[in-house]
Amino acid sequence: MRKHAKRVLCLLVAALIVCIGFQIAKMLRKMLERSLIRMDMEVSIRKFLQSAVYVTICGLTIFIAADKLGISSASIVAILGSVGLALSLSLQDMLANFAGGIVLLLIRPFKVGDYIICGGQEGTVRSIGLVYTTLTTLDNKQVVFPNGSLSNTNLVNVTAQEKRCLELKAVSYTHLRAHETDSYL
């Protein structure tokens, strides 16, 4: 009976740790949100950082609670390491696009509403996500770029400056007609 009471007490302590840890994670996520809003951080990056902090604190909380239950921390680390390796290898391209999205959101070579030219396509930026960026072309087509390729290629932000130099070339139709009539004679 004594062993059973000790086991129940450990289970209750672990449950209490999880409840308190999750509440702390929620509070820190809200505090981080307010701080990032004051810093005028991009919405996508803000949400990513909030989620990363929340998941990290929840993971640590579960790790501590599992230790209280007597589960070996070495086995948990080994399992997490092998799962992380398998996921990173299977999602390699997606992770490259994710990293490219973070680079684009931090460096900000363009923003939503800018007109850019990249990879033979051009259009107005409609959304910048963590994995993909969406453009709308002049003929109203939607083009989706993976952020991994966008962050590793040359792009032209046409609307980056207030003023632009526009070069107009005139074509004389009389010159073309004279040239066409000469070639038919």
PASEBA-1860 file (N, C-alpha, C; in nm, 3 decimals):
! residues 185
1> MRKHAKRV> 0.082/-0.120/0.000/0.000/0.000/0.000/0.086/0.125/0.000 ~ 0.196/0.121/0.071/0.286/0.235/0.081/0.347/0.268/-0.055 ~ 0.378/0.164/-0.130/0.435/0.182/-0.264/0.332/0.247/-0.357 ~ 0.210/0.203/-0.342/0.100/0.256/-0.424/0.077/0.405/-0.394 ~ 0.082/0.443/-0.268/0.062/0.583/-0.229/0.176/0.670/-0.283 ~ 0.297/0.615/-0.280/0.412/0.690/-0.334/0.397/0.711/-0.485 ~ 0.347/0.609/-0.552/0.327/0.618/-0.699/0.219/0.721/-0.731 ~ 0.112/0.723/-0.656/0.004/0.820/-0.677/0.054/0.961/-0.650
9> LCLLVAAL> 0.134/0.977/-0.545/0.191/1.108/-0.513/0.282/1.157/-0.626 ~ 0.365/1.069/-0.681/0.452/1.106/-0.795/0.368/1.147/-0.915 ~ 0.259/1.075/-0.939/0.170/1.106/-1.051/0.105/1.242/-1.031 ~ 0.062/1.272/-0.910/0.001/1.402/-0.881/0.102/1.516/-0.895 ~ 0.224/1.495/-0.848/0.329/1.596/-0.861/0.360/1.621/-1.008 ~ 0.367/1.514/-1.088/0.394/1.528/-1.232/0.281/1.604/-1.300 ~ 0.155/1.574/-1.262/0.041/1.645/-1.320/0.044/1.793/-1.282 ~ 0.080/1.821/-1.158/0.092/1.959/-1.112/0.202/2.034/-1.189
17> IVCIGFQI> 0.314/1.967/-1.211/0.424/2.027/-1.288/0.378/2.060/-1.429 ~ 0.305/1.967/-1.491/0.256/1.989/-1.628/0.159/2.107/-1.630 ~ 0.065/2.113/-1.537/-0.032/2.224/-1.533/0.036/2.358/-1.514 ~ 0.127/2.366/-1.418/0.198/2.492/-1.393/0.286/2.529/-1.511 ~ 0.356/2.430/-1.566/0.444/2.457/-1.680/0.369/2.509/-1.801 ~ 0.253/2.451/-1.829/0.174/2.497/-1.943/0.119/2.637/-1.920 ~ 0.083/2.669/-1.797/0.036/2.804/-1.765/0.149/2.906/-1.782 ~ 0.268/2.869/-1.736/0.385/2.957/-1.754/0.413/2.977/-1.903
25> AKMLRKML> 0.401/2.869/-1.981/0.424/2.879/-2.125/0.325/2.975/-2.190 ~ 0.198/2.968/-2.150/0.097/3.060/-2.204/0.127/3.205/-2.168 ~ 0.166/3.226/-2.042/0.197/3.363/-1.998/0.318/3.419/-2.074 ~ 0.421/3.337/-2.090/0.540/3.383/-2.163/0.509/3.410/-2.310 ~ 0.420/3.328/-2.368/0.382/3.350/-2.508/0.310/3.484/-2.523 ~ 0.222/3.517/-2.430/0.151/3.646/-2.436/0.246/3.763/-2.413 ~ 0.338/3.748/-2.317/0.436/3.854/-2.293/0.524/3.876/-2.415 ~ 0.565/3.766/-2.478/0.648/3.776/-2.598/0.571/3.841/-2.711
33> ERSLIRMD> 0.442/3.809/-2.723/0.359/3.870/-2.828/0.353/4.022/-2.811 ~ 0.330/4.067/-2.689/0.326/4.213/-2.665/0.459/4.279/-2.697 ~ 0.568/4.214/-2.658/0.701/4.271/-2.685/0.729/4.278/-2.835 ~ 0.693/4.173/-2.908/0.719/4.170/-3.051/0.630/4.267/-3.127 ~ 0.509/4.290/-3.078/0.421/4.389/-3.141/0.481/4.528/-3.123 ~ 0.532/4.555/-3.002/0.597/4.685/-2.978/0.720/4.704/-3.065 ~ 0.789/4.593/-3.096/0.909/4.600/-3.182/0.871/4.608/-3.330 ~ 0.742/4.603/-3.363/0.692/4.607/-3.500/0.749/4.492/-3.584
41> MEVSIRKF> 0.748/4.374/-3.523/0.799/4.254/-3.588/0.697/4.203/-3.690 ~ 0.745/4.148/-3.799/0.661/4.088/-3.902/0.570/3.982/-3.839 ~ 0.445/3.974/-3.884/0.345/3.886/-3.823/0.390/3.739/-3.829 ~ 0.442/3.694/-3.941/0.480/3.554/-3.955/0.593/3.518/-3.860 ~ 0.693/3.604/-3.851/0.805/3.579/-3.759/0.757/3.583/-3.616 ~ 0.666/3.676/-3.585/0.613/3.689/-3.449/0.541/3.560/-3.408 ~ 0.456/3.509/-3.495/0.383/3.386/-3.463/0.478/3.268/-3.452 ~ 0.580/3.263/-3.537/0.678/3.154/-3.529/0.753/3.157/-3.396
49> LQSAVYVT> 0.800/3.274/-3.356/0.873/3.285/-3.229/0.784/3.250/-3.110 ~ 0.659/3.295/-3.114/0.566/3.262/-3.005/0.546/3.110/-2.996 ~ 0.525/3.047/-3.110/0.505/2.902/-3.111/0.631/2.828/-3.065 ~ 0.747/2.876/-3.110/0.872/2.810/-3.072/0.894/2.818/-2.921 ~ 0.869/2.934/-2.862/0.885/2.948/-2.717/0.784/2.860/-2.644 ~ 0.660/2.860/-2.689/0.556/2.780/-2.625/0.588/2.631/-2.631 ~ 0.625/2.583/-2.748/0.656/2.440/-2.764/0.779/2.401/-2.683 ~ 0.880/2.488/-2.680/1.001/2.458/-2.603/0.971/2.446/-2.454
57> ICGLTIFI> 0.894/2.541/-2.400/0.862/2.537/-2.258/0.773/2.417/-2.225 ~ 0.677/2.387/-2.312/0.592/2.270/-2.290/0.675/2.142/-2.297 ~ 0.769/2.135/-2.389/0.856/2.018/-2.398/0.941/2.000/-2.274 ~ 0.998/2.110/-2.225/1.076/2.103/-2.102/0.990/2.062/-1.983 ~ 0.868/2.112/-1.981/0.776/2.075/-1.873/0.746/1.926/-1.875 ~ 0.718/1.872/-1.991/0.691/1.728/-2.003/0.815/1.648/-1.967 ~ 0.931/1.697/-2.006/1.058/1.631/-1.974/1.078/1.625/-1.822 ~ 1.050/1.734/-1.753/1.064/1.739/-1.606/0.960/1.648/-1.540
65> AADKLGIS> 0.837/1.650/-1.592/0.732/1.565/-1.535/0.765/1.417/-1.555 ~ 0.819/1.382/-1.670/0.858/1.242/-1.696/0.969/1.199/-1.602 ~ 1.060/1.289/-1.574/1.168/1.259/-1.479/1.110/1.234/-1.339 ~ 1.007/1.310/-1.300/0.943/1.289/-1.170/0.873/1.153/-1.163 ~ 0.827/1.104/-1.279/0.761/0.974/-1.284/0.860/0.859/-1.286 ~ 0.990/0.893/-1.297/1.092/0.790/-1.297/1.134/0.744/-1.434 ~ 1.091/0.812/-1.537/1.132/0.777/-1.673/1.271/0.836/-1.697 ~ 1.361/0.755/-1.747/1.500/0.796/-1.766/1.511/0.908/-1.869
73> SASIVAIL> 1.581/1.014/-1.833/1.596/1.126/-1.925/1.686/1.089/-2.043 ~ 1.778/0.997/-2.023/1.865/0.954/-2.133/1.784/0.887/-2.243 ~ 1.686/0.807/-2.207/1.604/0.740/-2.308/1.517/0.840/-2.382 ~ 1.466/0.941/-2.312/1.385/1.045/-2.377/1.470/1.123/-2.478 ~ 1.591/1.159/-2.438/1.680/1.233/-2.528/1.715/1.148/-2.649 ~ 1.741/1.019/-2.630/1.773/0.930/-2.742/1.656/0.919/-2.839 ~ 1.536/0.906/-2.786/1.417/0.896/-2.872/1.396/1.026/-2.948 ~ 1.405/1.139/-2.879/1.387/1.269/-2.945/1.494/1.292/-3.051
81> GSVGLALS> 1.616/1.251/-3.024/1.724/1.267/-3.121/1.700/1.186/-3.247 ~ 1.657/1.061/-3.231/1.633/0.978/-3.349/1.512/1.025/-3.428 ~ 1.408/1.069/-3.358/1.290/1.122/-3.427/1.327/1.252/-3.500 ~ 1.405/1.338/-3.436/1.448/1.462/-3.500/1.532/1.438/-3.624 ~ 1.621/1.341/-3.618/1.704/1.307/-3.735/1.618/1.255/-3.849 ~ 1.526/1.164/-3.818/1.439/1.109/-3.922/1.353/1.217/-3.986 ~ 1.297/1.306/-3.904/1.214/1.413/-3.959/1.296/1.511/-4.042 ~ 1.414/1.546/-3.996/1.494/1.643/-4.071/1.540/1.586/-4.204
89> LSLQDMLA> 1.570/1.458/-4.209/1.608/1.398/-4.337/1.490/1.386/-4.433 ~ 1.374/1.354/-4.380/1.258/1.339/-4.469/1.201/1.473/-4.513 ~ 1.220/1.576/-4.434/1.164/1.708/-4.466/1.273/1.808/-4.504 ~ 1.380/1.761/-4.565/1.495/1.846/-4.593/1.459/1.967/-4.680 ~ 1.386/1.946/-4.788/1.349/2.058/-4.876/1.254/2.154/-4.806 ~ 1.161/2.101/-4.729/1.066/2.186/-4.656/1.141/2.270/-4.552 ~ 1.240/2.210/-4.487/1.318/2.284/-4.388/1.403/2.393/-4.455 ~ 1.451/2.366/-4.577/1.525/2.469/-4.652/1.433/2.587/-4.684
97> NFAGGIVL> 1.310/2.557/-4.724/1.213/2.663/-4.752/1.177/2.739/-4.624 ~ 1.167/2.668/-4.514/1.137/2.730/-4.385/1.250/2.824/-4.345 ~ 1.374/2.777/-4.358/1.490/2.862/-4.325/1.495/2.982/-4.419 ~ 1.463/2.961/-4.546/1.458/3.073/-4.641/1.352/3.174/-4.603 ~ 1.238/3.126/-4.552/1.131/3.216/-4.508/1.174/3.300/-4.390 ~ 1.247/3.241/-4.298/1.297/3.317/-4.183/1.396/3.423/-4.230 ~ 1.484/3.384/-4.323/1.581/3.481/-4.377/1.508/3.596/-4.444 ~ 1.408/3.566/-4.527/1.333/3.671/-4.596/1.260/3.763/-4.499
105> LLIRPFKV> 1.204/3.705/-4.393/1.131/3.787/-4.296/1.223/3.872/-4.210 ~ 1.345/3.824/-4.187/1.440/3.903/-4.107/1.509/4.010/-4.190 ~ 1.552/3.974/-4.310/1.626/4.069/-4.395/1.532/4.166/-4.465 ~ 1.413/4.121/-4.498/1.309/4.201/-4.563/1.353/4.267/-4.695 ~ 1.391/4.186/-4.795/1.425/4.247/-4.924/1.300/4.301/-4.995 ~ 1.184/4.256/-4.955/1.057/4.307/-5.008/0.951/4.286/-4.901 ~ 0.837/4.354/-4.921/0.726/4.339/-4.828/0.598/4.317/-4.907 ~ 0.491/4.285/-4.838/0.363/4.264/-4.904/0.322/4.394/-4.973
113> GDYIICGG> 0.284/4.383/-5.101/0.246/4.500/-5.179/0.355/4.546/-5.274 ~ 0.480/4.501/-5.255/0.589/4.537/-5.346/0.575/4.460/-5.477 ~ 0.629/4.520/-5.582/0.632/4.455/-5.713/0.773/4.403/-5.734 ~ 0.788/4.270/-5.749/0.922/4.212/-5.763/0.932/4.132/-5.891 ~ 1.058/4.114/-5.935/1.090/4.029/-6.049/1.188/3.924/-6.000 ~ 1.153/3.798/-6.021/1.238/3.690/-5.971/1.215/3.564/-6.054 ~ 1.324/3.503/-6.097/1.315/3.375/-6.168/1.228/3.378/-6.292 ~ 1.233/3.486/-6.368/1.153/3.495/-6.489/1.007/3.530/-6.464
121> QEGTVRSI> 0.968/3.544/-6.343/0.831/3.583/-6.307/0.834/3.720/-6.242 ~ 0.725/3.790/-6.255/0.714/3.919/-6.187/0.570/3.940/-6.143 ~ 0.556/4.013/-6.034/0.423/4.039/-5.985/0.426/4.110/-5.851 ~ 0.307/4.134/-5.798/0.291/4.201/-5.669/0.287/4.096/-5.559 ~ 0.365/4.118/-5.454/0.370/4.024/-5.342/0.239/4.032/-5.265 ~ 0.170/3.919/-5.254/0.044/3.913/-5.182/0.061/3.860/-5.040 ~ 0.153/3.764/-5.023/0.176/3.711/-4.889/0.317/3.654/-4.880 ~ 0.375/3.667/-4.760/0.506/3.611/-4.732/0.487/3.519/-4.613
129> GLVYTTLT> 0.490/3.390/-4.640/0.475/3.292/-4.533/0.610/3.240/-4.489 ~ 0.609/3.145/-4.398/0.735/3.088/-4.353/0.791/2.989/-4.454 ~ 0.707/2.935/-4.542/0.755/2.836/-4.639/0.741/2.887/-4.783 ~ 0.634/2.959/-4.813/0.608/3.005/-4.949/0.577/3.154/-4.952 ~ 0.607/3.217/-5.068/0.570/3.355/-5.095/0.480/3.355/-5.218 ~ 0.372/3.429/-5.213/0.274/3.431/-5.321/0.276/3.566/-5.391 ~ 0.282/3.563/-5.526/0.276/3.683/-5.610/0.149/3.677/-5.694 ~ 0.100/3.795/-5.733/-0.005/3.805/-5.833/0.053/3.879/-5.952
137> TLDNKQVV> 0.049/3.816/-6.069/0.108/3.874/-6.189/0.015/3.980/-6.247 ~ 0.063/4.050/-6.351/-0.017/4.154/-6.415/-0.143/4.098/-6.481 ~ -0.135/3.973/-6.528/-0.253/3.912/-6.589/-0.335/3.833/-6.486 ~ -0.318/3.865/-6.358/-0.396/3.814/-6.246/-0.378/3.664/-6.221 ~ -0.258/3.614/-6.247/-0.226/3.476/-6.213/-0.158/3.474/-6.077 ~ -0.178/3.367/-6.005/-0.113/3.353/-5.875/0.010/3.264/-5.892 ~ 0.127/3.315/-5.850/0.252/3.242/-5.859/0.303/3.220/-5.717 ~ 0.335/3.095/-5.685/0.383/3.061/-5.551/0.529/3.020/-5.561
145> FPNGSLSN> 0.615/3.092/-5.488/0.758/3.063/-5.485/0.794/2.997/-5.353 ~ 0.873/2.890/-5.355/0.928/2.839/-5.229/1.032/2.938/-5.176 ~ 1.028/2.967/-5.048/1.118/3.067/-4.991/1.264/3.026/-4.998 ~ 1.292/2.897/-5.003/1.430/2.851/-5.016/1.492/2.901/-5.145 ~ 1.417/2.895/-5.255/1.470/2.943/-5.382/1.471/3.095/-5.388 ~ 1.371/3.160/-5.327/1.368/3.308/-5.325/1.485/3.367/-5.249 ~ 1.525/3.301/-5.140/1.634/3.356/-5.060/1.770/3.327/-5.120 ~ 1.776/3.239/-5.220/1.904/3.202/-5.282/1.917/3.247/-5.427
153> TNLVNVTA> 1.835/3.340/-5.469/1.842/3.386/-5.608/1.839/3.538/-5.612 ~ 1.875/3.592/-5.728/1.868/3.737/-5.747/1.723/3.776/-5.769 ~ 1.683/3.884/-5.705/1.550/3.935/-5.730/1.556/4.087/-5.736 ~ 1.463/4.144/-5.810/1.455/4.289/-5.828/1.328/4.336/-5.761 ~ 1.343/4.428/-5.668/1.229/4.490/-5.604/1.204/4.623/-5.677 ~ 1.107/4.622/-5.766/1.080/4.738/-5.850/1.030/4.856/-5.769 ~ 0.955/4.831/-5.664/0.893/4.939/-5.585/0.971/4.973/-5.458 ~ 1.098/4.935/-5.451/1.176/4.961/-5.330/1.204/5.110/-5.311
161> QEKRCLEL> 1.217/5.184/-5.419/1.247/5.327/-5.412/1.121/5.406/-5.449 ~ 1.113/5.528/-5.396/0.997/5.612/-5.426/0.994/5.654/-5.573 ~ 1.111/5.688/-5.626/1.119/5.736/-5.764/1.194/5.634/-5.847 ~ 1.149/5.622/-5.974/1.213/5.531/-6.067/1.239/5.603/-6.197 ~ 1.340/5.559/-6.264/1.370/5.611/-6.396/1.305/5.518/-6.497 ~ 1.225/5.573/-6.584/1.156/5.493/-6.684/1.211/5.530/-6.820 ~ 1.261/5.433/-6.892/1.321/5.457/-7.023/1.219/5.419/-7.129 ~ 1.181/5.518/-7.209/1.085/5.495/-7.316/1.157/5.497/-7.449
169> KAVSYTHL> 1.126/5.404/-7.535/1.185/5.399/-7.667/1.071/5.413/-7.768 ~ 1.088/5.506/-7.859/0.987/5.529/-7.962/1.021/5.447/-8.086 ~ 0.918/5.398/-8.150/0.935/5.322/-8.273/0.862/5.397/-8.384 ~ 0.932/5.420/-8.491/0.873/5.491/-8.603/0.812/5.389/-8.699 ~ 0.680/5.401/-8.722/0.613/5.310/-8.812/0.645/5.341/-8.958 ~ 0.674/5.467/-8.987/0.707/5.502/-9.126/0.839/5.437/-9.165 ~ 0.932/5.428/-9.072/1.059/5.363/-9.100/1.039/5.214/-9.125 ~ 0.951/5.151/-9.049/0.925/5.009/-9.068/0.857/4.982/-9.200
177> RAHETDSY> 0.764/5.066/-9.239/0.691/5.044/-9.365/0.782/5.066/-9.484 ~ 0.867/5.165/-9.474/0.962/5.188/-9.584/1.055/5.070/-9.599 ~ 1.100/5.016/-9.489/1.189/4.902/-9.491/1.117/4.777/-9.543 ~ 0.989/4.760/-9.509/0.913/4.644/-9.556/0.890/4.651/-9.706 ~ 0.861/4.770/-9.758/0.836/4.782/-9.901/0.964/4.760/-9.981 ~ 1.079/4.799/-9.926/1.207/4.775/-9.996/1.236/4.627/-10.007 ~ 1.201/4.551/-9.907/1.235/4.407/-9.909/1.144/4.331/-10.004 ~ 1.026/4.384/-10.037/0.936/4.314/-10.129/0.966/4.346/-10.274
185> L> 1.042/4.449/-10.302/1.071/4.487/-10.441/1.179/4.408/-10.504
END
